[in-house]
Every structure is written in C-alpha cells, then in structure tokens.
Amino acid sequence: MATYTLPDLPYDYAALEPVISGEIVELHHDKHHAGYVKGANDTLERLEEAREKDEWGAVNGLEKSLAFHLSGHVLHSIYWRNMTGDGGGEPLEADGTGELADAIAESFGSFPRFRAQLSKAAATTQGSGWGVLAYEPVSGRLVVEQVYDHQGNVGQGSVPLLVFDAWEHAFYLQYRNQKVDFVEAMWRVVNWRDVSERYAAAKERANVLLIAP
Ligand SMILES: [Fe+2]
C-alpha cells in the first residue's frame, strides 16, 4: 500500500516573490510540509505495530497524530497548487467558464464579500490554522471554514478548494506580526484556474456522502 510522499513544487522557490519570499517557500515546503509527510507515514507504521502486538493503549494519541499530519500534508499539497506567480484577480478572468465565479456569487452574495470573509477567517485564526474555501457536498454550497491546526473546526465531507496558510511559519520571516498584510498579499498569487478545476472535480463527486440536502 502506498505511503505519503512530498510533492515537488510546481515552480521555483522564488516564483511567488515578492508576495512570498523564496526563503519562506523553501523552508515551508522542504522542512514543514516534509515533516507532515514523515509524521503521517511514521504514525501509520506505529498503528501497524500496535495492531500486530494487540497493544491498544496508544491508539488515542496516534489517531490524533494521524489526523494532524495527514491533514497537514493534504492542505499544503493544495496550497502550493493554489498559487502561481502570475495569479490574482478574480476567478472569471482566469478560468474562462464562469462556473466558480457564479458559485461564489450565489454562496456569498458577491466576490468582494467572499474575499472579505475568507480574509477575515484566515487573519483571525488564533494560533495555528488556515482560512479555507470549501465545497460542502450536502448542500452544494461553497463555504468558508476557519481550520484550527490542520484538522479542527472542519465540516465533515467538505472539500478544500482554496487554502490560506495562516500558521506563522507561512509568513513570519517576511511579514513579522502583520498577518493581515500577508493575507491581503496572498490574493495576488491565487491560481483561479487551479481553484476552478478543484470546484469542478468536487461537484462531480457531490453525492459522496449519500445524504439528502
Ligand atoms: Fe504551513
């Protein structure tokens, strides 16, 4: 069975400058993201050992560790592809179809209101967390989630489409304590083509939970 692997970045370390420095991207990808990949694989190994020995005392902690590291791996894998050096603007300009732009307008009232909500959610995470635009498959709506660590405060079944890393490791070397400035700058590198592809894929699997709205 496959283990988790660190994906290559789809661009050079410096590709997101000046919004995110190459130094941050290198550390963030090669150290932090790599740490979550290793943590997920190590935890699976320890769970396997526990099963083989019929020793169940550590299961509670190991399940928490698995959720933390696996969610960290998933969110960072999406994060890198959510950004591009020539990104920014609004979804209609980038994806051509207008479907994501329509869904955002329907779910949030307007693009500026969506942008304000996601910015606020990301900037006001207390401690470590993320601001996330997600597809919620029961209602078919788009929602903003304020995710704590990588795995807390999440609606089950919702599919992350656009993720803003609000952990200090994502910005502190460059923005110091100005998290709001970092979040505002992030909008200049959003890869709307990637976000709209994720939206289309999530909608196709909308019945994944088999629950009526
Ligand atoms: Fe991160």
Boltz pocket constraint, residues with backbone or C-beta under 6 A from the ligand:
constraints:
  - pocket:
      binder: B
      contacts: [[A, 28], [A, 32], [A, 76], [A, 165], [A, 167], [A, 169], [A, 170]]
      max_distance: 6.0
